[in-house]
């Protein structure tokens, strides 16, 4: 397995246009704006896939997340990355994602565009042990209770807040 810090990513400007490439390690070290995808996965009962990130992750090790996802590789589309990341992290194939919204996430050490998708998955999952230490399917009420008690990844917390504000039809 290659070192994640060596993975090449597109560096983008404030309009999300590619202006160059750099390794993930350089992107994080120099706070270069790049791209990521986040997929909110629900099952037939309407429960959300929630997990705890592995302790050796470069960003937010050991934190809980309501989304699966990751960085978009150099030259990769958001749509392709969403399917790839969902399938890799859940250990499934044939998932379909639907884009919801995009926003720029910035904090002191990080800056990236989050392309948020949703997906439904009714079959079994076999989460990637290199990425995920624990997982479960939780209701919206259970997530709301845990948001104050758990260390939740900051971009996932913000994406979930924005998701809850979407008009329901």
C-alpha positions as CSV (number, residue, x, y, z in Angstrom):
1,X,0.0,0.0,0.0
2,X,1.3,3.5,-0.9
3,X,1.7,6.2,1.6
4,X,-1.4,8.4,1.7
5,X,0.8,11.5,2.1
6,X,2.2,10.8,-1.4
7,X,-1.2,10.8,-3.2
8,X,-1.4,13.6,-5.8
9,X,-4.3,16.0,-5.4
10,X,-5.5,18.9,-7.5
11,X,-4.9,22.3,-5.8
12,X,-7.8,24.7,-6.5
13,X,-8.5,28.4,-6.2
14,X,-11.5,30.1,-4.4
15,X,-13.7,29.3,-7.4
16,X,-12.8,25.6,-7.2
17,X,-10.8,25.8,-10.4
18,X,-7.6,23.6,-10.7
19,X,-4.5,25.7,-10.5
20,X,-1.9,22.9,-9.9
21,X,-1.2,19.6,-8.2
22,X,0.6,18.6,-5.0
23,X,1.0,15.6,-2.8
24,X,-1.5,15.2,0.1
25,X,1.4,15.8,2.5
26,X,2.2,19.1,0.8
27,X,-1.4,20.1,0.6
28,X,-1.9,19.6,4.4
29,X,1.5,21.1,5.3
30,X,1.0,24.2,3.2
31,X,-2.8,24.5,3.8
32,X,-3.5,24.4,0.0
33,X,-7.1,24.3,-1.0
34,X,-8.1,21.0,-2.6
35,X,-11.2,18.8,-3.1
36,X,-13.0,16.1,-1.1
37,X,-16.2,14.1,-1.3
38,X,-18.5,13.2,1.5
39,X,-21.3,10.7,1.1
40,X,-24.2,10.4,3.6
41,X,-25.3,6.7,3.4
42,X,-28.8,5.6,4.5
43,X,-30.3,2.1,4.6
44,X,-33.9,1.0,3.9
45,X,-34.9,1.8,7.5
46,X,-33.6,5.4,7.1
47,X,-30.7,4.9,9.4
48,X,-27.4,6.5,8.7
49,X,-24.0,4.8,8.4
50,X,-21.8,6.3,11.1
51,X,-18.2,5.3,11.9
52,X,-15.1,6.1,13.9
53,X,-12.0,6.9,11.8
54,X,-8.9,4.8,12.2
55,X,-6.2,6.2,14.6
56,X,-3.6,6.5,11.9
57,X,-5.6,8.9,9.6
58,X,-3.8,12.1,8.6
59,X,-6.9,14.2,9.4
60,X,-9.0,13.7,12.5
61,X,-7.7,10.3,13.7
62,X,-10.1,8.5,16.0
63,X,-12.9,11.0,15.4
64,X,-16.5,9.9,14.5
65,X,-18.0,10.7,11.1
66,X,-21.5,10.7,9.7
67,X,-20.1,10.6,6.1
68,X,-17.9,8.2,4.2
69,X,-15.5,9.9,1.7
70,X,-12.1,11.3,1.2
71,X,-10.0,13.4,-1.0
72,X,-10.5,13.7,-4.8
73,X,-7.4,12.5,-6.7
74,X,-5.6,14.7,-9.3
75,X,-7.7,14.7,-12.5
76,X,-10.6,12.9,-10.8
77,X,-14.2,14.2,-10.9
78,X,-16.3,14.7,-7.8
79,X,-18.8,12.1,-9.1
80,X,-16.2,9.4,-9.7
81,X,-14.5,10.1,-6.4
82,X,-17.8,9.8,-4.5
83,X,-18.6,6.4,-5.9
84,X,-15.0,5.2,-5.4
85,X,-14.8,6.4,-1.8
86,X,-18.2,5.0,-0.8
87,X,-17.4,1.6,-2.3
88,X,-13.9,1.5,-0.8
89,X,-14.9,2.5,2.7
90,X,-18.1,0.4,2.9
91,X,-16.6,-2.6,1.1
92,X,-19.3,-2.7,-1.5
93,X,-19.8,-2.4,-5.2
94,X,-22.5,-0.9,-7.4
95,X,-23.4,2.0,-5.1
96,X,-24.9,5.1,-6.7
97,X,-24.5,8.6,-5.3
98,X,-26.5,11.7,-5.8
99,X,-24.9,15.2,-5.4
100,X,-26.5,17.5,-2.8
101,X,-24.4,20.6,-2.4
102,X,-20.8,21.9,-2.2
103,X,-19.1,24.2,0.2
104,X,-15.7,25.5,1.1
105,X,-14.5,24.1,4.5
106,X,-11.8,26.2,6.1
107,X,-10.2,26.1,9.5
108,X,-6.8,27.2,10.8
109,X,-4.9,24.2,9.3
110,X,-7.1,23.0,6.5
111,X,-8.9,24.3,3.4
112,X,-11.0,22.1,1.0
113,X,-14.1,22.0,-1.1
114,X,-16.6,19.4,0.2
115,X,-18.8,18.0,-2.4
116,X,-21.6,16.3,-0.4
117,X,-23.6,13.4,-1.8
118,X,-26.1,11.0,-0.5
119,X,-26.6,7.3,-1.3
120,X,-28.9,4.5,-0.2
121,X,-27.4,1.1,0.5
122,X,-29.6,-1.8,1.6
123,X,-27.1,-4.7,1.6
124,X,-24.4,-5.8,3.9
125,X,-21.2,-3.7,4.4
126,X,-17.7,-4.7,5.0
127,X,-15.9,-1.5,6.1
128,X,-12.3,-1.0,5.2
129,X,-10.3,-1.8,8.4
130,X,-7.5,0.5,7.4
131,X,-10.0,3.4,7.4
132,X,-12.7,2.5,10.0
133,X,-12.3,1.3,13.6
134,X,-16.1,1.0,14.4
135,X,-19.4,1.4,12.6
136,X,-23.1,1.2,13.1
137,X,-26.4,2.4,11.5
138,X,-27.9,5.1,13.6
139,X,-31.2,7.1,13.5
140,X,-31.2,10.9,13.2
141,X,-32.2,11.1,16.8
142,X,-29.2,9.0,17.9
143,X,-26.9,11.1,15.8
144,X,-28.3,14.3,17.4
145,X,-27.7,12.9,20.9
146,X,-24.1,12.0,20.0
147,X,-23.1,15.2,18.2
148,X,-22.5,16.8,21.6
149,X,-20.9,13.8,23.3
150,X,-18.6,12.6,20.5
151,X,-15.5,14.1,18.9
152,X,-17.0,14.4,15.4
153,X,-14.8,15.4,12.4
154,X,-15.3,19.2,11.9
155,X,-16.1,19.1,8.2
156,X,-18.6,16.3,8.7
157,X,-20.2,18.2,11.5
158,X,-20.6,21.3,9.2
159,X,-21.8,19.2,6.3
160,X,-24.4,17.5,8.5
161,X,-25.6,20.8,9.8
162,X,-26.0,22.0,6.2
163,X,-27.8,18.8,5.2
164,X,-30.3,19.2,8.0
165,X,-31.1,22.7,6.6
166,X,-32.0,21.4,3.1
167,X,-35.6,21.7,2.2
168,X,-37.5,18.4,2.5
169,X,-39.9,17.6,-0.2
